Amino acid sequence: MNNQPIFRKTLLAASIAVLTACGGSGGGTPANTSSSTGVITGFGSIYINGVEYETDTASIDIDGASLPESELGVGDVCVIEGSVNTDGTTGTAVSVVCADELEGYVLDISGLGIDGTGTINVMGQTVTVNLDTVFEGNGTDILTINDLTVDTVVEVNGFSDGTGTVLATRVETKAADDDVEIKGLVSNIDTDAMTFTIGDLIVDYSNATVEVPGALEDGLFVEVKSDEPLADGKAGYIMIASKVEVEEDGDIDIDGDEGDEIKMQGLVSEVDFEAGTFLFNGQLVEIASLDLDDDFDITTLVDGMMITVEGYIDADGNFVVDEIEEEKETEDEVEGTVTAVTDTTLTVLDNGVETTFIVNNDTRMIDEMGDAPSQYFSLADVVEGDYVEVEFYYNEETDENIATEVERDDADEEPRKIKEAAVVETAL
């Protein structure tokens, strides 16, 4: 693995270059232009990293194509370029660039628990799903992630270490298998056999169009596509590549100009306090190099933790991180009838018990009610009597229940989600 002591990204085929934005969406005057990489939590604008970005004049790129915002979903990972107002919660997007992490066949589901959490093997990559993973079965009878079978084609959004481990933020089934693709770092290349691996996936590129600068070699960040359908023998699946092309100019570093402000969600792995290092989205971070404030205890880092980092590009082109925040995981879920709604709270009656939840810009908002659910579902759409499922965690400091997801549904919808009322540790 080509680890270097600098933050790098593995998310999107887009450089992080600051663009100029004018105007705002209210709630304060525009601040500095910036880049924000994270998970979509809602629409009506686009909500990412706790900020509501106005997108009326923004360009939207999804997997390399100019597409409407309606093609996006909660749980998708995107990079937004634009400005954030001084209130810190609203802004204006100039561009929105989104891309999945991989798309292809489910090869193994033995690591999936009855609560819908655990791991699945997708294209030789270990994909971790937890209580915060959004699942959608498009045009199929697959209603929950537990209904997945080997051979199912899925699209996975999330965060990867580039070498075979992905934390899924959204898993969506696909009806066709004509867009099988995977991104990652080339390893174990055999130029005689014309094979290499990404994670546990063997790629045969003997008949592929190869579009890379120079030689195809270990450590090069690539995207591989295949137009050959899955045959029998799933356990020994080899991807017959039709195209191999370089991604991110062959590396996964964070680019930018001096003074650029960057905010990014990502995955922590391979924490080694003895060596003083950890990986963020697969890239080596030297703990001693961090210039953090006092709000985050670095000793709390654990493998599988989701964090958001903020910083800037210095005069030497390095990404200097000055703030880290842990992304809180869902701990429990209730479902029932809404008995009260305010601008920021939701009260739900479940089995005779009323519970009030804080709803904010980080809360995933999903509508599944009726035959035509709204993509632009928000707390303002919820009324007393609605049936909702609320995922949440308890904040001991404020003595509040913080909603991580609100899903409105039909009251008689079945089956009920299979989820345990407990914190699920994500193991990598």
TORZA-46906 format. One record per residue (C-alpha): residue number from 1; x, y, z negated; residue in one letter. Coordinates in steps of 0.2 Angstrom, whole numbers. Example, Ala and Ser with C-alpha at 12.3 -4.5 7.8 and 13.67 -1.06 7.14 Angstrom:
<nodes>
+-----+-------+-------+-------+------+
| pos |     x |     y |     z | code |
+-----+-------+-------+-------+------+
|   1 |    62 |   -22 |   -39 |    A |
|   2 |    68 |    -5 |   -36 |    S |
+-----+-------+-------+-------+------+
</nodes>
This chain:
<nodes>
+-----+-------+-------+-------+------+
| pos |     x |     y |     z | code |
+-----+-------+-------+-------+------+
|   1 |     0 |     0 |     0 |    M |
|   2 |     7 |    17 |     5 |    N |
|   3 |     4 |    26 |   -12 |    N |
|   4 |    11 |    43 |   -14 |    Q |
|   5 |    10 |    55 |   -30 |    P |
|   6 |    -3 |    66 |   -22 |    I |
|   7 |   -22 |    66 |   -22 |    F |
|   8 |   -28 |    60 |    -5 |    R |
|   9 |   -46 |    55 |     2 |    K |
|  10 |   -52 |    40 |    10 |    T |
|  11 |   -69 |    46 |    14 |    L |
|  12 |   -72 |    55 |    31 |    L |
|  13 |   -65 |    58 |    48 |    A |
|  14 |   -64 |    77 |    44 |    A |
|  15 |   -50 |    88 |    38 |    S |
|  16 |   -53 |    99 |    23 |    I |
|  17 |   -50 |   116 |    31 |    A |
|  18 |   -59 |   131 |    23 |    V |
|  19 |   -72 |   139 |    34 |    L |
|  20 |   -79 |   157 |    32 |    T |
|  21 |   -97 |   158 |    26 |    A |
|  22 |  -109 |   173 |    24 |    C |
|  23 |  -124 |   175 |    14 |    G |
|  24 |  -131 |   164 |     1 |    G |
|  25 |  -146 |   155 |    -6 |    S |
|  26 |  -150 |   166 |   -20 |    G |
|  27 |  -145 |   165 |   -38 |    G |
|  28 |  -129 |   175 |   -36 |    G |
|  29 |  -117 |   183 |   -24 |    T |
|  30 |  -106 |   172 |   -13 |    P |
|  31 |   -89 |   167 |   -21 |    A |
|  32 |   -74 |   159 |   -12 |    N |
|  33 |   -76 |   147 |     2 |    T |
|  34 |   -73 |   129 |    -3 |    S |
|  35 |   -75 |   111 |     1 |    S |
|  36 |   -85 |    99 |    -9 |    S |
|  37 |   -85 |    80 |    -7 |    T |
|  38 |   -98 |    70 |   -15 |    G |
|  39 |  -114 |    60 |   -16 |    V |
|  40 |  -131 |    68 |    -9 |    I |
|  41 |  -143 |    68 |   -24 |    T |
|  42 |  -158 |    77 |   -15 |    G |
|  43 |  -164 |    88 |    -1 |    F |
|  44 |  -174 |   104 |     3 |    G |
|  45 |  -157 |   110 |     6 |    S |
|  46 |  -143 |    97 |     2 |    I |
|  47 |  -138 |    94 |   -16 |    Y |
|  48 |  -120 |    88 |   -19 |    I |
|  49 |  -109 |    89 |   -35 |    N |
|  50 |  -123 |    99 |   -44 |    G |
|  51 |  -124 |   113 |   -31 |    V |
|  52 |  -139 |   116 |   -20 |    E |
|  53 |  -132 |   121 |    -3 |    Y |
|  54 |  -143 |   130 |    10 |    E |
|  55 |  -141 |   121 |    27 |    T |
|  56 |  -152 |   131 |    39 |    D |
|  57 |  -137 |   137 |    49 |    T |
|  58 |  -125 |   122 |    45 |    A |
|  59 |  -119 |   110 |    58 |    S |
|  60 |  -122 |    92 |    53 |    I |
|  61 |  -111 |    78 |    59 |    D |
|  62 |  -115 |    60 |    54 |    I |
|  63 |  -103 |    46 |    59 |    D |
|  64 |   -96 |    57 |    73 |    G |
|  65 |  -112 |    62 |    80 |    A |
|  66 |  -122 |    79 |    79 |    S |
|  67 |  -138 |    73 |    71 |    L |
|  68 |  -153 |    81 |    61 |    P |
|  69 |  -153 |    82 |    42 |    E |
|  70 |  -167 |    70 |    42 |    S |
|  71 |  -155 |    56 |    46 |    E |
|  72 |  -147 |    57 |    29 |    L |
|  73 |  -152 |    49 |    13 |    G |
|  74 |  -149 |    50 |    -5 |    V |
|  75 |  -133 |    41 |   -10 |    G |
|  76 |  -124 |    46 |     6 |    D |
|  77 |  -106 |    53 |     4 |    V |
|  78 |  -103 |    69 |    13 |    C |
|  79 |   -90 |    84 |    14 |    V |
|  80 |   -98 |   101 |    14 |    I |
|  81 |   -88 |   116 |    19 |    E |
|  82 |   -95 |   133 |    14 |    G |
|  83 |   -97 |   145 |    -1 |    S |
|  84 |  -104 |   143 |   -18 |    V |
|  85 |  -112 |   157 |   -27 |    N |
|  86 |  -106 |   164 |   -43 |    T |
|  87 |  -120 |   155 |   -52 |    D |
|  88 |  -111 |   139 |   -48 |    G |
|  89 |  -127 |   130 |   -44 |    T |
|  90 |  -132 |   137 |   -27 |    T |
|  91 |  -122 |   140 |   -11 |    G |
|  92 |  -122 |   140 |     8 |    T |
|  93 |  -115 |   126 |    19 |    A |
|  94 |  -106 |   130 |    36 |    V |
|  95 |  -104 |   112 |    40 |    S |
|  96 |  -109 |    95 |    33 |    V |
|  97 |   -99 |    80 |    38 |    V |
|  98 |  -105 |    63 |    33 |    C |
|  99 |   -99 |    45 |    36 |    A |
| 100 |  -102 |    28 |    29 |    D |
| 101 |   -88 |    17 |    22 |    E |
| 102 |   -91 |     2 |    32 |    L |
| 103 |  -105 |    -7 |    41 |    E |
| 104 |  -106 |   -25 |    44 |    G |
| 105 |  -110 |   -43 |    38 |    Y |
| 106 |  -113 |   -48 |    20 |    V |
| 107 |  -102 |   -63 |    18 |    L |
| 108 |  -104 |   -68 |     0 |    D |
| 109 |  -117 |   -63 |   -14 |    I |
| 110 |  -111 |   -75 |   -28 |    S |
| 111 |  -104 |   -60 |   -38 |    G |
| 112 |  -122 |   -52 |   -39 |    L |
| 113 |  -131 |   -53 |   -56 |    G |
| 114 |  -149 |   -55 |   -58 |    I |
| 115 |  -150 |   -37 |   -63 |    D |
| 116 |  -145 |   -31 |   -46 |    G |
| 117 |  -127 |   -26 |   -52 |    T |
| 118 |  -110 |   -34 |   -48 |    G |
| 119 |  -101 |   -37 |   -32 |    T |
| 120 |  -105 |   -42 |   -14 |    I |
| 121 |   -93 |   -46 |     0 |    N |
| 122 |   -96 |   -36 |    15 |    V |
| 123 |   -83 |   -38 |    29 |    M |
| 124 |   -70 |   -45 |    17 |    G |
| 125 |   -72 |   -30 |     6 |    Q |
| 126 |   -77 |   -32 |   -12 |    T |
| 127 |   -92 |   -20 |   -14 |    V |
| 128 |   -97 |   -15 |   -32 |    T |
| 129 |  -115 |   -11 |   -35 |    V |
| 130 |  -121 |    -4 |   -51 |    N |
| 131 |  -137 |     4 |   -58 |    L |
| 132 |  -133 |    20 |   -49 |    D |
| 133 |  -132 |    12 |   -31 |    T |
| 134 |  -146 |    17 |   -20 |    V |
| 135 |  -153 |     3 |   -10 |    F |
| 136 |  -164 |     4 |     5 |    E |
| 137 |  -171 |   -11 |    15 |    G |
| 138 |  -174 |    -3 |    32 |    N |
| 139 |  -188 |   -12 |    43 |    G |
| 140 |  -185 |   -29 |    34 |    T |
| 141 |  -193 |   -39 |    20 |    D |
| 142 |  -178 |   -35 |     9 |    I |
| 143 |  -185 |   -25 |    -5 |    L |
| 144 |  -171 |   -26 |   -18 |    T |
| 145 |  -152 |   -29 |   -17 |    I |
| 146 |  -156 |   -46 |   -25 |    N |
| 147 |  -165 |   -51 |    -9 |    D |
| 148 |  -149 |   -49 |     2 |    L |
| 149 |  -143 |   -65 |    11 |    T |
| 150 |  -127 |   -70 |    19 |    V |
| 151 |  -127 |   -63 |    37 |    D |
| 152 |  -138 |   -48 |    32 |    T |
| 153 |  -131 |   -32 |    41 |    V |
| 154 |  -128 |   -18 |    29 |    V |
| 155 |  -121 |     0 |    29 |    E |
| 156 |  -112 |     5 |    14 |    V |
| 157 |  -108 |    22 |     8 |    N |
| 158 |   -97 |    25 |    -6 |    G |
| 159 |   -79 |    27 |   -12 |    F |
| 160 |   -65 |    15 |    -7 |    S |
| 161 |   -47 |    12 |   -12 |    D |
| 162 |   -43 |     8 |     7 |    G |
| 163 |   -37 |    -9 |     3 |    T |
| 164 |   -53 |   -19 |     0 |    G |
| 165 |   -62 |   -12 |   -15 |    T |
| 166 |   -77 |    -1 |   -12 |    V |
| 167 |   -89 |     7 |   -26 |    L |
| 168 |  -106 |     8 |   -17 |    A |
| 169 |  -117 |    24 |   -19 |    T |
| 170 |  -129 |    18 |    -6 |    R |
| 171 |  -132 |     1 |     3 |    V |
| 172 |  -144 |     1 |    17 |    E |
| 173 |  -149 |   -14 |    28 |    T |
| 174 |  -148 |   -13 |    46 |    K |
| 175 |  -159 |   -22 |    59 |    A |
| 176 |  -145 |   -24 |    72 |    A |
| 177 |  -127 |   -29 |    72 |    D |
| 178 |  -120 |   -19 |    87 |    D |
| 179 |  -111 |    -6 |    76 |    D |
| 180 |  -100 |   -17 |    65 |    V |
| 181 |   -85 |    -6 |    59 |    E |
| 182 |   -73 |    -5 |    45 |    I |
| 183 |   -60 |     8 |    39 |    K |
| 184 |   -45 |     5 |    29 |    G |
| 185 |   -26 |     3 |    28 |    L |
| 186 |   -18 |    -9 |    39 |    V |
| 187 |    -8 |   -23 |    30 |    S |
| 188 |     0 |   -39 |    34 |    N |
| 189 |     2 |   -35 |    52 |    I |
| 190 |     7 |   -49 |    64 |    D |
| 191 |    12 |   -42 |    81 |    T |
| 192 |    14 |   -60 |    88 |    D |
| 193 |    -3 |   -66 |    83 |    A |
| 194 |   -10 |   -49 |    85 |    M |
| 195 |   -19 |   -49 |    68 |    T |
| 196 |   -19 |   -38 |    52 |    F |
| 197 |   -29 |   -37 |    37 |    T |
| 198 |   -40 |   -24 |    28 |    I |
| 199 |   -44 |   -30 |    11 |    G |
| 200 |   -48 |   -49 |    13 |    D |
| 201 |   -54 |   -47 |    31 |    L |
| 202 |   -43 |   -53 |    45 |    I |
| 203 |   -44 |   -43 |    61 |    V |
| 204 |   -39 |   -50 |    78 |    D |
| 205 |   -35 |   -36 |    89 |    Y |
| 206 |   -28 |   -46 |   104 |    S |
| 207 |   -42 |   -40 |   115 |    N |
| 208 |   -45 |   -23 |   108 |    A |
| 209 |   -43 |    -6 |   114 |    T |
| 210 |   -30 |     2 |   102 |    V |
| 211 |   -29 |    21 |   101 |    E |
| 212 |   -16 |    25 |    88 |    V |
| 213 |    -1 |    36 |    90 |    P |
| 214 |    15 |    25 |    91 |    G |
| 215 |    15 |     8 |    85 |    A |
| 216 |     1 |    -1 |    75 |    L |
| 217 |     9 |    -4 |    58 |    E |
| 218 |     6 |    -7 |    40 |    D |
| 219 |     0 |     8 |    30 |    G |
| 220 |    -9 |    16 |    45 |    L |
| 221 |   -27 |    22 |    41 |    F |
| 222 |   -38 |    15 |    55 |    V |
| 223 |   -56 |    12 |    60 |    E |
| 224 |   -60 |    -5 |    68 |    V |
| 225 |   -75 |    -9 |    78 |    K |
| 226 |   -82 |   -25 |    85 |    S |
| 227 |   -96 |   -29 |    97 |    D |
| 228 |   -94 |   -48 |    94 |    E |
| 229 |  -109 |   -55 |    84 |    P |
| 230 |  -106 |   -66 |    68 |    L |
| 231 |  -104 |   -84 |    72 |    A |
| 232 |  -105 |   -99 |    61 |    D |
| 233 |   -92 |  -101 |    47 |    G |
| 234 |   -95 |   -86 |    37 |    K |
| 235 |   -82 |   -90 |    23 |    A |
| 236 |   -68 |   -89 |    36 |    G |
| 237 |   -75 |   -75 |    46 |    Y |
| 238 |   -62 |   -66 |    57 |    I |
| 239 |   -67 |   -49 |    65 |    M |
| 240 |   -64 |   -49 |    83 |    I |
| 241 |   -60 |   -31 |    86 |    A |
| 242 |   -66 |   -22 |   102 |    S |
| 243 |   -58 |    -5 |    97 |    K |
| 244 |   -44 |     0 |    84 |    V |
| 245 |   -42 |    19 |    82 |    E |
| 246 |   -33 |    30 |    70 |    V |
| 247 |   -42 |    39 |    56 |    E |
| 248 |   -37 |    55 |    48 |    E |
| 249 |   -21 |    56 |    59 |    D |
| 250 |   -16 |    39 |    51 |    G |
| 251 |   -16 |    44 |    33 |    D |
| 252 |   -28 |    49 |    20 |    I |
| 253 |   -21 |    65 |    12 |    D |
| 254 |   -31 |    80 |     8 |    I |
| 255 |   -27 |    94 |    20 |    D |
| 256 |   -29 |   113 |    17 |    G |
| 257 |   -22 |   130 |    17 |    D |
| 258 |   -15 |   139 |     2 |    E |
| 259 |   -28 |   144 |   -10 |    G |
| 260 |   -42 |   132 |    -3 |    D |
| 261 |   -53 |   127 |   -17 |    E |
| 262 |   -58 |   108 |   -17 |    I |
| 263 |   -71 |    98 |   -27 |    K |
| 264 |   -71 |    80 |   -24 |    M |
| 265 |   -80 |    64 |   -32 |    Q |
| 266 |   -71 |    48 |   -32 |    G |
| 267 |   -66 |    31 |   -39 |    L |
| 268 |   -53 |    28 |   -53 |    V |
| 269 |   -43 |    12 |   -52 |    S |
| 270 |   -27 |     3 |   -58 |    E |
| 271 |   -25 |    14 |   -73 |    V |
| 272 |    -8 |    12 |   -80 |    D |
| 273 |    -4 |    23 |   -95 |    F |
| 274 |    13 |    15 |   -98 |    E |
| 275 |    18 |    20 |   -81 |    A |
| 276 |     8 |    36 |   -82 |    G |
| 277 |    -2 |    34 |   -66 |    T |
| 278 |   -19 |    29 |   -59 |    F |
| 279 |   -27 |    28 |   -42 |    L |
| 280 |   -40 |    41 |   -36 |    F |
| 281 |   -49 |    34 |   -20 |    N |
| 282 |   -34 |    23 |   -18 |    G |
| 283 |   -21 |    37 |   -20 |    Q |
| 284 |    -7 |    37 |   -33 |    L |
| 285 |    -9 |    51 |   -46 |    V |
| 286 |     5 |    55 |   -59 |    E |
| 287 |    -3 |    60 |   -75 |    I |
| 288 |    11 |    71 |   -80 |    A |
| 289 |     8 |    81 |   -65 |    S |
| 290 |    -9 |    86 |   -69 |    L |
| 291 |   -13 |   103 |   -76 |    D |
| 292 |   -29 |   100 |   -85 |    L |
| 293 |   -40 |   110 |   -96 |    D |
| 294 |   -45 |   103 |  -113 |    D |
| 295 |   -62 |    97 |  -108 |    D |
| 296 |   -56 |    80 |  -102 |    F |
| 297 |   -47 |    67 |  -112 |    D |
| 298 |   -36 |    58 |  -100 |    I |
| 299 |   -34 |    43 |  -111 |    T |
| 300 |   -53 |    39 |  -108 |    T |
| 301 |   -49 |    34 |   -90 |    L |
| 302 |   -54 |    16 |   -86 |    V |
| 303 |   -54 |     6 |   -70 |    D |
| 304 |   -71 |     8 |   -60 |    G |
| 305 |   -74 |    26 |   -68 |    M |
| 306 |   -82 |    39 |   -56 |    M |
| 307 |   -74 |    56 |   -59 |    I |
| 308 |   -76 |    73 |   -50 |    T |
| 309 |   -60 |    83 |   -48 |    V |
| 310 |   -58 |   101 |   -45 |    E |
| 311 |   -42 |   111 |   -39 |    G |
| 312 |   -34 |   120 |   -26 |    Y |
| 313 |   -20 |   119 |   -12 |    I |
| 314 |    -4 |   127 |   -18 |    D |
| 315 |    10 |   136 |    -8 |    A |
| 316 |    18 |   119 |    -5 |    D |
| 317 |     2 |   111 |     2 |    G |
| 318 |    -1 |   100 |   -13 |    N |
| 319 |   -18 |    98 |   -21 |    F |
| 320 |   -16 |   104 |   -39 |    V |
| 321 |   -30 |    97 |   -50 |    V |
| 322 |   -35 |   108 |   -65 |    D |
| 323 |   -51 |   100 |   -70 |    E |
| 324 |   -58 |    82 |   -71 |    I |
| 325 |   -76 |    77 |   -76 |    E |
| 326 |   -83 |    60 |   -79 |    E |
| 327 |   -98 |    56 |   -69 |    E |
| 328 |  -110 |    48 |   -82 |    K |
| 329 |  -118 |    31 |   -77 |    E |
| 330 |  -136 |    26 |   -79 |    T |
| 331 |  -139 |    17 |   -96 |    E |
| 332 |  -157 |    13 |   -96 |    D |
| 333 |  -173 |    15 |   -86 |    E |
| 334 |  -192 |    18 |   -90 |    V |
| 335 |  -206 |    18 |   -78 |    E |
| 336 |  -224 |    25 |   -81 |    G |
| 337 |  -236 |    39 |   -79 |    T |
| 338 |  -230 |    57 |   -79 |    V |
| 339 |  -239 |    67 |   -94 |    T |
| 340 |  -230 |    83 |   -93 |    A |
| 341 |  -218 |    93 |   -81 |    V |
| 342 |  -208 |   109 |   -82 |    T |
| 343 |  -195 |   117 |   -71 |    D |
| 344 |  -182 |   106 |   -79 |    T |
| 345 |  -190 |    92 |   -88 |    T |
| 346 |  -201 |    77 |   -85 |    L |
| 347 |  -211 |    67 |   -98 |    T |
| 348 |  -216 |    49 |   -95 |    V |
| 349 |  -228 |    38 |  -104 |    L |
| 350 |  -221 |    20 |  -104 |    D |
| 351 |  -229 |     6 |  -114 |    N |
| 352 |  -237 |    19 |  -126 |    G |
| 353 |  -221 |    29 |  -129 |    V |
| 354 |  -218 |    46 |  -122 |    E |
| 355 |  -200 |    51 |  -117 |    T |
| 356 |  -194 |    68 |  -110 |    T |
| 357 |  -180 |    69 |   -98 |    F |
| 358 |  -169 |    83 |   -92 |    I |
| 359 |  -169 |    84 |   -73 |    V |
| 360 |  -155 |    94 |   -64 |    N |
| 361 |  -146 |    96 |   -48 |    N |
| 362 |  -136 |    80 |   -51 |    D |
| 363 |  -152 |    69 |   -53 |    T |
| 364 |  -155 |    58 |   -38 |    R |
| 365 |  -173 |    62 |   -31 |    M |
| 366 |  -182 |    49 |   -21 |    I |
| 367 |  -200 |    48 |   -15 |    D |
| 368 |  -207 |    31 |   -11 |    E |
| 369 |  -226 |    35 |   -13 |    M |
| 370 |  -238 |    32 |     0 |    G |
| 371 |  -236 |    28 |    19 |    D |
| 372 |  -226 |    44 |    22 |    A |
| 373 |  -214 |    48 |     8 |    P |
| 374 |  -206 |    65 |     8 |    S |
| 375 |  -187 |    66 |    11 |    Q |
| 376 |  -188 |    84 |     3 |    Y |
| 377 |  -195 |    77 |   -14 |    F |
| 378 |  -190 |    87 |   -29 |    S |
| 379 |  -196 |    90 |   -47 |    L |
| 380 |  -208 |   103 |   -40 |    A |
| 381 |  -218 |    90 |   -31 |    D |
| 382 |  -221 |    80 |   -47 |    V |
| 383 |  -238 |    82 |   -55 |    V |
| 384 |  -246 |    74 |   -70 |    E |
| 385 |  -253 |    57 |   -67 |    G |
| 386 |  -239 |    52 |   -54 |    D |
| 387 |  -231 |    36 |   -57 |    Y |
| 388 |  -212 |    37 |   -58 |    V |
| 389 |  -196 |    27 |   -62 |    E |
| 390 |  -183 |    36 |   -71 |    V |
| 391 |  -165 |    31 |   -74 |    E |
| 392 |  -156 |    40 |   -87 |    F |
| 393 |  -142 |    41 |  -100 |    Y |
| 394 |  -142 |    48 |  -117 |    Y |
| 395 |  -132 |    63 |  -122 |    N |
| 396 |  -127 |    62 |  -140 |    E |
| 397 |  -120 |    80 |  -141 |    E |
| 398 |  -136 |    88 |  -135 |    T |
| 399 |  -148 |    74 |  -141 |    D |
| 400 |  -156 |    74 |  -124 |    E |
| 401 |  -160 |    60 |  -111 |    N |
| 402 |  -152 |    66 |   -94 |    I |
| 403 |  -161 |    59 |   -79 |    A |
| 404 |  -149 |    51 |   -66 |    T |
| 405 |  -163 |    46 |   -54 |    E |
| 406 |  -181 |    50 |   -52 |    V |
| 407 |  -191 |    39 |   -40 |    E |
| 408 |  -210 |    42 |   -37 |    R |
| 409 |  -219 |    27 |   -32 |    D |
| 410 |  -236 |    20 |   -30 |    D |
| 411 |  -243 |    14 |   -47 |    A |
| 412 |  -247 |    -4 |   -41 |    D |
| 413 |  -230 |    -6 |   -31 |    E |
| 414 |  -222 |   -22 |   -34 |    E |
| 415 |  -209 |   -30 |   -38 |    P |
| 416 |  -203 |   -20 |   -52 |    R |
| 417 |  -185 |   -16 |   -51 |    K |
| 418 |  -173 |   -28 |   -59 |    I |
| 419 |  -162 |   -18 |   -71 |    K |
| 420 |  -156 |   -21 |   -88 |    E |
| 421 |  -158 |    -8 |  -102 |    A |
| 422 |  -139 |    -7 |  -105 |    A |
| 423 |  -123 |     1 |   -99 |    V |
| 424 |  -115 |    -9 |   -85 |    V |
| 425 |   -97 |    -9 |   -84 |    E |
| 426 |   -90 |    -8 |   -66 |    T |
| 427 |   -75 |   -20 |   -65 |    A |
| 428 |   -62 |   -18 |   -51 |    L |
+-----+-------+-------+-------+------+
</nodes>
